[in-house]
Amino acid sequence: MPVQVVVGCQWGDEGKGKIVDTFARRADWVARWGGGSNAGHTVRVGGETFILRLIPSGILNPRPKCVIGHGVVADPVSMLDEIDRLAARGVAVDGRIFVSEAAHVLLPSHPWIEALGGQDVRVGTTKRGIGPAYQDKAARVGIRFHDLMDAKGLRRRLEEHAHRLALLFKGADQPPPIPLEQAVDEWDATFTRLRPRLSPLVADTVELLHGALARGERILCEGAQGTFLDLDLGTYPFVTSSTTTAAGAATGLGLPPRALREVYGVCKAYSTRVGAGPFPTELSAVESVALREKGGEYGSVTGRPRRVGWLDLPQLRQAVRVNGLSSLIVTKLDILSGMDPLPICTAYDSDDGLVWRTPPLPNERLERCRPRLEAMSGWSESLCDVRRFEDLPSAAKTYLARIEREADCPIRWVSVGSEREAILRAPSKRIR
Ligand code: IMP
């Protein structure tokens, strides 16, 4: 059974949560491979809104089991809190959630380190301490979930962590938010209290997923953030600290790359970004207001207003090739009703006279690019109640056909609203 992967084509917030929720109906397993509670996947089910941060969106379907892979950095307290909140709303969670024993623990001190280094302001991060948790991982001093299970060893690891923290705060000539001996006691007590609850969740998830592969079960890998927040392929340094592109499903879950045969790229019908960094098609502050309000473009984790702009085809072409996308899923097409003419960015012009069909490196060069915007015809009809692709206005079909042609990737689904049923299956042939 081929493994399916869902990735974001832009800077996150493409609507992956809803798509994973849709595909999860037929999945046996839904697995997150990277990031942490910086993600905010919003899913609307029967008039209720769920915002998932760490737990895969597949949990909202009764069938699949959910895995948080070793590529994720997870705060055990907020993970259990999220599970409790889902259970309180009637979601079946018992025996359905597993976290890799090799996943790194995000400690309460990681947001302190982030603030100390100023990354939160410079990059405009979610302030969750994601970068410092991955720094500890890369420095080979991180604490992993299997360490939480080892009562004696954990105390020593927490003390070693506090020692490194002491050096950092001393270097910055600042006191830590709480005395470090007290912090170690508090963390140790918290993890001791939580150990019985964590113990049934902590598992060898590579073994679980390979067992599923061997039995021919369906695995759906849920990406967090988007291609241009990828640590290597994104708009560095304005990126997150993990692999958000499809290859991350292999490294972050221990799945063989050749098993990742279906890769779905989720692309919003326009662009948004939170945090700092280049954004070639960004609208001015005044122009942004209408699109932001109509699209409800406020961060689901931080509540920050998102920066908004037109669809960026150079970016999409890059997402198609670096993820090896087998198909595209276009979301929030309904938000563009009434935008006429409808600009679309077909290429960039850089100040040295070059024309770019995919984003140039490095970031500084991208920052100096101007978008080539082409005005397409818009449509005035509301799409909210459209339930068949054929019933879309012809200008909307032309817009989708243009995306498909320029990105050289078939569009398989189009989402026209936040409810589960507001999704249209595109024709199997290219759109005309
Ligand atoms: P961090 O992941 O908190 O370190 O933030 C790094 C960058 O990624 C910032 O620009 C964040 O706004 C952005 N970011 C992280 N997670 C998400 C997400 O789920 N959606 C959109 N942007 C995100």
Boltz pocket constraint, residues with backbone or C-beta under 6 A from the ligand:
constraints:
  - pocket:
      binder: B
      contacts: [[A, 11], [A, 12], [A, 13], [A, 38], [A, 39], [A, 40], [A, 123], [A, 124], [A, 125], [A, 126], [A, 127], [A, 128], [A, 129], [A, 130], [A, 131], [A, 224], [A, 225], [A, 229], [A, 238], [A, 239], [A, 240], [A, 241], [A, 274], [A, 275], [A, 276]]
      max_distance: 6.0
